[in-house]
Amino acid sequence: MSEKTFPLDKPALEKIAQKYPTPFYVYDEKAIIENVRRIKAAFSVFPSYKNHFAVKALPNPYILKILAAEGFGADCSSYPELLLAEMAGMKGEDIMLTSNETPASEYRAARKLGAVINQDDFSHIEYLEKTAGLPELISIRYNPGPLKEGNAIIGKPEEAKYGFTREQLIKGYSLLKEKGVKRFALHTMVASNELSAPYHIETARMLFELAVEIKEKAGVRIEFINLGGGVGIPYKPEQTAVNYQDLTAVIQKAYNEILKPAGLDPMGIHTEWGRVITGPYGWLVARAAHKKEIYRNYIGLDACMADLMRPALYGAYHHITIPGKETAPLTEVYDVVGSLCENNDKFAIQRKLPKIDVASENGIGDFVVIHDAGAHGRAMGFNYNGKLRCGELLLRQDGSIVQIRRPETVEDYFATLDTAGVKDFR
Ligand SMILES: *Cc1c(COP(=O)(O)O)cnc(C)c1O
């Protein structure tokens, strides 16, 4: 069971909304830091640990700065993401570039920052050498193919476009060594939103065994193993979060069994966790604007799937609560929807909720809080249908509120168009 909490009560929200009208995201700094410290404590059983926060989960430099202060680095896969990590003060090998179909310009940018380049394909060894030069340290991404069972979101590894095959991996390290690369790392990423601890433990075992094989077959000593991201969060109240201590205790056992006898201790353990770092500590706050009663009963929000796409994209469940009505009986069944001209723009379908007051009837609508939106939320926003994406607020540890991204304006929407030029066109 995971309790669904929200750090602000209705009066506090009313006050915030006077200055920052809904919809907005709000992130809880204190909760994020406490979570990060729990993770670091659990991984302290290894000689060294670093999480490279997957920037795509929450690409805001204020958040990255909080994480950097806790010793986390970044996992980037584009030039703008590298810039965000740099803006947050992250440096050198704290940054990983785990990209694919990478343009030369991105390799060059990563080299300039001294970031760890994680190669996605055998052919990119030569490509990187030609376009940016080979750095001292290189990581390789492994795709286990049919050796590893898939998971629901990311699919089967053998159908995934990422990484080297096992054969290519051995050849790759040998080639890199030949070309003068001195330091080596190993990476995989085979799951997304996976709550099963055994799945992640299996992944670690697989990589540990592989590091031994690489030592034997390629004569290359891996200095750190990056277990990737993909740890799930309990979006549904009846689901249970992964217990970090239990997870690392079993991984430590595998470390002792596999790496130590092979002479691969000390081995750095890295992760690229994104969702589990910020997901549960961010909420999308909207207001109920309209009510509609046809074949079903609808509550229309001032937010839409342009602000949070997961329900429409994956049919993902996001818990919803109504501030001030936390303990009210769930007497109604609603589809909670946004304003996009797409019928899958629904935050919740046939959801049991308390009776919701809407602005069109009562002048001021209830707040509607959408939970677990702190990762892959605002980041996936888009402008389809001329929708402007909402802003982001940070609830500081002292209880104050800082706006860390303003809402988009019409000017932002038109910024890429030559609106003067169009007057003279035809
Ligand atoms: C998306 C991604 C992550 C982060 O995944 P989460 O599910 O947010 O933990 C890490 N590494 C790579 C390569 C990714 O593509």
The ligand as a MOL file (V3000), in Angstrom:
LIG
                    3D

  0  0  0     0  0            999 V3000
M  V30 BEGIN CTAB
M  V30 COUNTS 15 15 0 0 0
M  V30 BEGIN ATOM
M  V30 1 C 14.4600 6.9840 -19.5170 0
M  V30 2 C 15.7930 6.5050 -19.1880 0
M  V30 3 C 16.2220 6.4500 -17.8470 0
M  V30 4 C 15.3340 6.8010 -16.6930 0
M  V30 5 O 14.2740 5.9340 -16.5630 0
M  V30 6 P 13.2990 6.0390 -15.3050 0
M  V30 7 O 12.2520 5.0480 -15.6470 0
M  V30 8 O 12.8050 7.4270 -15.2570 0
M  V30 9 O 14.1040 5.6710 -14.1010 0
M  V30 10 C 17.5140 6.0490 -17.5910 0
M  V30 11 N 18.3540 5.7100 -18.6010 0
M  V30 12 C 17.9810 5.7420 -19.8940 0
M  V30 13 C 18.9570 5.3710 -20.9340 0
M  V30 14 C 16.6930 6.1320 -20.2260 0
M  V30 15 O 16.3190 6.1560 -21.5070 0
M  V30 END ATOM
M  V30 BEGIN BOND
M  V30 1 1 1 2
M  V30 2 1 2 3
M  V30 3 2 2 14
M  V30 4 1 3 4
M  V30 5 2 3 10
M  V30 6 1 4 5
M  V30 7 1 5 6
M  V30 8 2 6 7
M  V30 9 1 6 8
M  V30 10 1 6 9
M  V30 11 1 10 11
M  V30 12 2 11 12
M  V30 13 1 12 13
M  V30 14 1 12 14
M  V30 15 1 14 15
M  V30 END BOND
M  V30 END CTAB
M  END
